């Protein structure tokens, strides 16, 4: 069972991450974010199957790296939990995972020969281009595009490689970070970076960041995450408390 006294602060951040991602337009009724258990590297924390904006601490569940819940108690789980379990299995450095149907990103998952790349310093995590996971290569041409099995999760993790962002053709994207705050930061700026690139391409030829610029920018951004996190968290909390009319 989850040691709440050990993971309480992590759970607070995980709940806030769900609310922030919704408030920032990265997720809607769908999408999910997880964090590796702080006291057990072979486990992770993820909400029950619920819209991200509605997640509370009571919804957080503990999972093993096989994708199975350790404390289900009759609660429904996300179909695509294998995205998280297999990335944690393949990437010991991954501390958190965000899966979304990020609207500005999806066009780059289906447009051929147009990679999603860094166009601004805050999007440095995108580097010189993000890989695109093609589910047909693993499961054939008749899936619903969801990562429903360990095998599909493993294939997605392989496509991600050692990067921070992988697009999923016709589906969305998955983003990782060393912490839940970094994963949220990366997810938000992946969405914003995609929107900026689309707009820039409408205007004409685009000057992208070089590999060296993107690497330096990403390293700089990693030291500034709390600045954005605290602002996003405050905004999300205020909006949740606003009376509905």
N, C-alpha and C positions, 0 to 999 in steps of 0.2 A: 504493500500500500504506500501511497505517496506520503513522505515525511513532510508535513506542512510546515513544521518549524524550520526545516532546512530550505524549503523552496518558496516560502511565502513571498519574498521580494521578487523572485523570478515570476511567480504567478501574477503578481500585481503588474509587472511589466508586460506579461503576455496578454492580460486582459486589456491593458492600455493599447497595446499594439493592434489588437482587433479593432478597437474604436478609432484609432488614428488612421488605419488603412481605409476604413470606411469613410471617414471625414475627408480624407485626401483624394477620394475618388478612385482608389486603386482596386478596392473590392466593393461589391454591393451585397446582394443576398447570398452570393456564392464567393468562394475563396476561403483560405485558411492560413494560419500562421502557427508555427510550433517553435519550441525551444528545447534544446537538449537538457536533460535533468542535471542539475548542478552537482548532485552527489552520486550519480550512477550513469556512466558514459554510455551504457547499453540501453538506456531508456530515454524517452522524450515526453514532453507535455504538449497536449493538443486539446482543444475544446471538443465537446460532443458536437454532433451534427446540428448546427444552429447558425443563423445569420451572424456574421462577425459583429455587427453593431449591437447585438443583444447579448454578447458573451459576458458572463460574470465569473467570479472566482469559483463558484459552485459548479460551473460547467466544465472546468478543466479536468482532464483525465490523463492517466499515465499509460504509456504504450511501450512495448518491447520493440526491438529492431526487426521483428517479424511482422510488424504492423498490427499486432493484436493488442487489444486493451487489457490491462491488468486489473482494472477495477470497473468493469462495464456497468454492473448493477442495473442492467436492463436499458441503459442509455444507447441511443443510436450513434453510430460513428460515421465519419466522413468516408465516402467511397474511395477517395483518392489519398488515403492516409499513407499508401505505399510510396508516394512521392517523398514524404518525409523520412520514413523508415529506411528506404534504400539510399538516400543521400547521406543520412547519418552513418549508415554502414560503410559507404564508400569513401566518405570524407571525414576523417577524424577531426579536421580543423573546423568543420561546420558547427556553429553553436545555435543557429536558428535558420528556419526555412519559411519562405513566404510563397504560396501559390495563388495566383490571381488570374482573372480574365481581363487584365489591364487594357482598357479600350484603345489607347493610342498605340499600344504595342502590337496588337493582333494583326494589323495590316502588314507589319514587317515579317510576320511569321508565314505569310502567304504570298507576298510579292517576291518574285524570283529575282535574284541578282541584285537585291537592294538590302544590304546588311544594316542592322541597327548598330550605329557607331556613336562615339562620343563627339558631340558638337559643342559642349560647354564644360567648364571645369567641374561643375557640380555633377555632371554625368560621366566623370572619369571612369567609373566602374564599368562602363560599356566598352571601353578600350577601342580596338580597331574593328570590332565586329563581334556579335553574339552568335553562338551556334543555334541552329534550329533543329529541334527533335522532330523527326518524321516517324510517326507511330506505324505507318504502313510497312516500314522496313522490319519491324518486329512482329506485328500482329496482322498484317495484311490489309486489304482495302475496305473492310466492312465493319470496323469498330465504331463505337460512339465517341471516340477520341479521348475517353477518360482512362486514367492510370488506375486500373482496377485490380492489378495483380502485382506480386513481388517481381515477376519477370519484367513487366513493363516499367516498374519503378527502377529496377536495375538498369534497364536500357536508357531511361531518362538520365539517371545519374552518370552513366558512361558518356552520354552526349554533353552533359554539363562539364565533365572533366574537372579541371582545377580552376575553372572560371567562377564567376559570381552570378551570372545570368544565363539562362537557357530559354529560348523561345520554344513554344510548342505549336506546331503548325495547326492553324485554324482553331486554337484553343486558348492560348494565353501565354503565361511565362512562369518560371520558377526562379526565385532569387535566394541566395544564401548570404549569411554574414557570420562573423565570429560571435556575435551576440544578437539578441532579439532587436536591440536598438539599431545595430548596424544593418541587419536584414531589412528592417522597416525603412531606414534611410535609403538603402539601395533600391528597394521596391518603389518608393515614391519618386526618386530621381530617374529610375528607368522609365516610368510613365511620363514624367516631364521631359526627359530626353527624347523620347519617341515623338512627343508632340512638337518639340522644337525642331527636330530633324525634318518631320513632315512639312512644317511651315517653311523652313529654309529651302527645301527642295522645290517648293512652289515658286520661290523667288529666283532660282537659278542654280548655278554651280555652287557646291558647298565646300568650304574649307573645314575639314575634320581635324580633331586633335591627333597629333602623332602618337605613336605608342609610348614614347618617353613622356610626352605631355600628359597623356591619360594616366599613366602610372604615377607620376608625381602628384597630379591632381587628386587621384583616389587616395593616396597616402595622406595628403593634407586634409582631405575631407574626413578621413577616419578619426582624426583628432578633434573634430568639431561637431560630432554627432549629437552630443547632449544639448547643444545650443538649439538645434531644430527640434529635438525630441520634446524638450520642455514646452516649447511654443505649441507644437502640434498637440501635445497631451492636454494643455490648458484649453486650447480651442475646442478639441473634441469633447472635453468634460463640460464646458460651458454650453455647447450646443445640445448635449444630452439633457442638461438641466433646464433648458428653455421651455416654457410652457407651450404646449401644442394648441394651435387655434384652428 
